[in-house]
Amino acid sequence: NEHLGGKGIEVLHHLPGVGQNLRDHPQVRLIWEVNDDYEHLKDGSKRGATVAIRYTAEGSELHNDMMVHHTATVPQKFYMTDGEDMYKGVGMSACLYLQIGSGELLLRSSDPQVQPHLNYNYFREEEDLRRMRECVRLCAEVGDGNSYESIVTRRIQPTDQELKDNDLLDLWILKNATTSHHISGTCKMGPESDSMAVVDQYGKVHGFENLRLGDASIMHDCVRANTNVPAMMIGEKIAEFIKQGK
C-alpha cells in the first residue's frame, strides 16, 4: 500500500508479496589469458560454453546448490574489447544456484514506460557468500592445474592475493557479481494464508477474478536449472488450467 500509494497508484487489493522474493542465479567470472596457438582463437565458430557441472557446496544443506561452467572464449574483461584481444581468454563462471537471500522489484514511477528498480540483494547472507568463495577457489584450482597449462599463460582475475584473503575475495565477488538472467519468484505461488503469496495453484491472483500469471514470477524459488524451459512449462500449464475452467 505504502509503495504504490507513494507513486500515486490506487491499490485495489493488498498483496505485499508482489515484487518481493526476487530470486536469481548470481555468478562471477574467472578469466585466464590463453597462448596464441589456442585452437579457439583460430575458429570463432567454437566459441561458447563447452562444459558445466553442478555440485553441492561443502557443508551445505542444499543439494546441487552450485554450478560451474567453462566458456571456450571470453573477452579479457567482462565488457566489450576491440581488436585482436577481443577473445584471448578462457573463463569459468562460478554460479550460486540456490540462494538463501532474496531481493525485490520496486517501481520508480507510475509510468509503465519507466524501467523498475531491481534490487538483487546478492550475498547479503553470509552462507551465500561463503559458498561462492568456495566455488571461486575451486574454479581457480582447476584453471591453474595441469590440465590447463598447455592453454593458459596466466590468470587475469581474481588475483592470488584476492584468493588467499576472505575479505579481499568477498570484495571481488561483490564487485563482479552479475545476473544469470534467471529472475524468478516476485509473485510467488502459495495459499491465501501465506501473506506473501500472490497466486494460487492455478495461477489465479489472490483477491481477483479472471486475472492469472503464467511465468517465472510465480515460482517460490529459482529452479536449479536454466529458467527457459520451466517458464514455458508454466505457461503451458496455466493455459491448460484456463481451458479446463480451473
C-alpha positions as CSV (number, residue, x, y, z in Angstrom):
1,N,0.0,0.0,0.0
2,E,2.7,2.5,1.0
3,H,4.9,1.8,-2.0
4,L,2.1,2.1,-4.6
5,G,0.4,4.9,-2.8
6,G,3.6,6.9,-2.8
7,K,3.6,6.6,-6.6
8,G,0.0,7.8,-6.9
9,I,-1.3,4.4,-7.8
10,E,-4.6,3.2,-6.4
11,V,-4.4,0.0,-4.5
12,L,-7.3,-2.4,-5.4
13,H,-6.1,-5.3,-3.2
14,H,-3.3,-5.6,-0.6
15,L,-0.8,-8.1,-1.8
16,P,2.5,-7.3,-0.1
17,G,4.3,-10.2,-1.8
18,V,4.2,-8.5,-5.2
19,G,7.8,-7.6,-6.2
20,Q,9.3,-9.4,-3.2
21,N,11.2,-12.7,-3.0
22,L,13.2,-11.9,-6.1
23,R,15.4,-14.9,-6.9
24,D,18.2,-15.3,-9.4
25,H,21.5,-17.2,-10.0
26,P,24.2,-14.7,-9.2
27,Q,27.5,-15.5,-10.9
28,V,31.1,-14.3,-11.2
29,R,33.6,-14.9,-14.0
30,L,37.1,-16.1,-13.5
31,I,39.3,-15.3,-16.6
32,W,42.6,-16.7,-17.8
33,E,44.8,-15.4,-20.7
34,V,45.5,-18.0,-23.3
35,N,48.5,-18.5,-25.5
36,D,48.5,-17.6,-29.2
37,D,48.1,-21.2,-30.5
38,Y,44.9,-21.8,-28.6
39,E,42.6,-23.5,-31.1
40,H,39.5,-21.4,-30.4
41,L,41.4,-18.2,-31.4
42,K,41.5,-19.6,-34.9
43,D,37.9,-20.8,-35.2
44,G,35.3,-18.3,-34.0
45,S,32.5,-20.9,-34.5
46,K,33.7,-22.8,-31.5
47,R,33.0,-20.0,-29.0
48,G,30.6,-20.6,-26.2
49,A,30.0,-22.7,-23.1
50,T,31.6,-26.1,-23.5
51,V,31.0,-27.9,-20.2
52,A,29.2,-27.4,-16.9
53,I,29.0,-29.2,-13.6
54,R,26.5,-29.0,-10.7
55,Y,27.6,-29.9,-7.2
56,T,26.8,-29.4,-3.5
57,A,29.0,-27.0,-1.6
58,E,31.0,-28.2,1.3
59,G,28.9,-28.2,4.5
60,S,25.7,-27.0,2.6
61,E,22.3,-28.4,3.4
62,L,21.1,-27.5,0.0
63,H,21.6,-30.2,-2.7
64,N,23.2,-29.2,-6.0
65,D,23.3,-25.6,-4.9
66,M,26.3,-24.6,-7.0
67,M,27.3,-24.7,-10.7
68,V,30.4,-24.1,-12.7
69,H,30.5,-23.7,-16.5
70,H,33.6,-23.2,-18.6
71,T,33.5,-20.8,-21.6
72,A,35.7,-21.6,-24.5
73,T,36.5,-17.9,-25.3
74,V,35.8,-14.7,-23.4
75,P,37.0,-11.1,-23.6
76,Q,39.8,-10.5,-21.1
77,K,37.4,-8.0,-19.4
78,F,33.7,-8.6,-18.9
79,Y,32.8,-5.8,-21.3
80,M,33.4,-5.2,-25.0
81,T,37.1,-5.2,-26.0
82,D,38.2,-4.2,-29.5
83,G,40.8,-5.6,-31.8
84,E,43.0,-8.6,-31.5
85,D,42.5,-9.0,-27.8
86,M,38.7,-9.5,-28.2
87,Y,38.7,-13.2,-27.3
88,K,42.1,-14.0,-25.9
89,G,40.8,-15.6,-22.8
90,V,39.0,-18.6,-21.3
91,G,36.6,-18.3,-18.4
92,M,34.8,-20.2,-15.7
93,S,31.6,-18.9,-14.2
94,A,31.0,-19.7,-10.6
95,C,27.2,-19.7,-10.0
96,L,25.2,-19.7,-6.8
97,Y,22.3,-22.0,-8.0
98,L,20.2,-21.8,-4.8
99,Q,20.3,-18.6,-2.8
100,I,19.3,-18.2,0.8
101,G,18.9,-14.4,0.4
102,S,16.4,-12.7,-1.9
103,G,15.9,-9.3,-3.5
104,E,13.0,-7.1,-4.6
105,L,11.5,-5.4,-7.6
106,L,10.1,-1.9,-7.0
107,L,8.6,0.8,-9.2
108,R,10.4,4.0,-9.9
109,S,7.3,5.7,-11.3
110,S,3.7,5.2,-12.1
111,D,4.7,5.5,-15.8
112,P,4.9,1.9,-17.2
113,Q,7.5,3.1,-19.7
114,V,9.9,3.8,-16.9
115,Q,12.1,0.8,-16.0
116,P,11.6,-0.6,-12.5
117,H,14.3,-0.8,-9.8
118,L,15.8,-4.3,-9.4
119,N,17.5,-4.8,-6.0
120,Y,19.1,-8.2,-6.4
121,N,20.4,-8.1,-2.9
122,Y,23.2,-10.5,-3.7
123,F,25.3,-12.0,-1.0
124,R,23.7,-10.3,2.0
125,E,23.6,-13.7,3.6
126,E,27.0,-14.9,4.9
127,E,26.2,-18.5,3.8
128,D,25.7,-17.4,0.2
129,L,29.0,-15.6,0.3
130,R,30.8,-18.5,1.9
131,R,29.6,-20.9,-0.7
132,M,30.6,-18.5,-3.5
133,R,34.1,-18.1,-2.1
134,E,34.5,-21.9,-2.1
135,C,33.3,-22.1,-5.7
136,V,35.6,-19.4,-6.9
137,R,38.6,-21.1,-5.2
138,L,37.6,-24.4,-6.8
139,C,37.5,-22.8,-10.2
140,A,40.9,-21.2,-9.7
141,E,42.3,-24.6,-8.6
142,V,41.1,-26.3,-11.8
143,G,42.1,-23.5,-14.1
144,D,45.6,-23.2,-12.6
145,G,46.0,-27.0,-12.7
146,N,47.9,-29.3,-15.0
147,S,45.0,-29.8,-17.4
148,Y,45.1,-26.1,-18.5
149,E,48.8,-25.5,-18.6
150,S,49.1,-26.1,-22.3
151,I,46.3,-23.5,-22.9
152,V,46.6,-20.7,-20.4
153,T,49.5,-18.3,-19.7
154,R,48.2,-16.6,-16.5
155,R,45.1,-16.0,-14.5
156,I,43.7,-12.4,-15.0
157,Q,41.1,-12.4,-12.3
158,P,40.8,-12.8,-9.4
159,T,44.4,-12.3,-8.3
160,D,46.4,-14.6,-6.0
161,Q,46.1,-12.0,-3.2
162,E,42.3,-11.9,-3.5
163,L,42.1,-15.7,-3.5
164,K,44.1,-16.0,-0.3
165,D,42.2,-13.4,1.8
166,N,38.5,-13.9,2.6
167,D,37.8,-10.2,2.9
168,L,39.5,-9.3,-0.4
169,L,37.8,-12.2,-2.1
170,D,34.4,-11.0,-0.7
171,L,35.0,-7.6,-2.2
172,W,36.0,-9.1,-5.6
173,I,32.8,-11.2,-5.6
174,L,30.6,-8.2,-4.7
175,K,32.2,-6.0,-7.3
176,N,32.0,-8.6,-10.1
177,A,28.7,-10.4,-9.4
178,T,26.2,-10.3,-12.2
179,T,22.9,-11.8,-13.1
180,S,22.3,-15.1,-15.0
181,H,19.1,-13.5,-16.2
182,H,17.1,-16.1,-14.3
183,I,15.0,-13.7,-12.3
184,S,12.1,-15.5,-10.6
185,G,9.7,-15.5,-7.6
186,T,8.4,-12.0,-7.4
187,C,4.7,-13.1,-7.5
188,K,5.2,-16.5,-5.8
189,M,2.6,-19.2,-5.6
190,G,1.0,-20.2,-2.3
191,P,-2.2,-20.3,-0.3
192,E,-4.0,-17.2,0.8
193,S,-2.9,-17.9,4.4
194,D,0.6,-17.0,3.3
195,S,0.6,-13.2,3.4
196,M,3.5,-13.1,0.8
197,A,1.8,-15.4,-1.7
198,V,0.4,-13.8,-4.8
199,V,-1.2,-16.6,-6.9
200,D,-2.9,-19.9,-6.1
201,Q,-2.1,-23.3,-7.6
202,Y,-3.9,-22.4,-10.8
203,G,-2.0,-19.1,-11.3
204,K,-5.0,-17.0,-10.2
205,V,-4.1,-13.8,-8.4
206,H,-5.5,-13.8,-4.9
207,G,-8.3,-11.3,-4.4
208,F,-9.2,-11.0,-8.2
209,E,-11.3,-12.8,-10.8
210,N,-10.1,-13.5,-14.3
211,L,-6.5,-12.5,-13.6
212,R,-3.7,-15.0,-13.8
213,L,0.0,-15.1,-14.0
214,G,1.9,-17.7,-16.0
215,D,5.6,-17.0,-16.0
216,A,8.7,-17.5,-13.8
217,S,7.5,-14.9,-11.3
218,I,5.1,-17.5,-9.7
219,M,8.0,-19.8,-8.7
220,H,8.5,-19.7,-5.0
221,D,12.3,-20.1,-5.6
222,C,14.6,-20.2,-8.6
223,V,14.9,-23.6,-10.1
224,R,18.4,-25.2,-10.1
225,A,18.5,-25.0,-13.9
226,N,18.0,-22.6,-16.7
227,T,14.6,-21.0,-16.3
228,N,13.8,-21.1,-20.0
229,V,12.1,-24.5,-20.2
230,P,10.4,-24.2,-16.7
231,A,8.9,-20.9,-17.8
232,M,7.5,-22.4,-21.0
233,M,6.1,-25.3,-19.0
234,I,4.4,-22.9,-16.5
235,G,2.8,-21.0,-19.4
236,E,1.5,-24.3,-21.0
237,K,0.1,-25.5,-17.7
238,I,-1.7,-22.2,-16.9
239,A,-3.2,-22.3,-20.4
240,E,-4.4,-25.8,-19.8
241,F,-6.0,-24.7,-16.5
242,I,-7.8,-21.9,-18.3
243,K,-9.2,-24.4,-20.9
244,Q,-10.3,-26.7,-18.1
245,G,-12.0,-23.9,-16.3
246,K,-10.0,-24.4,-13.1
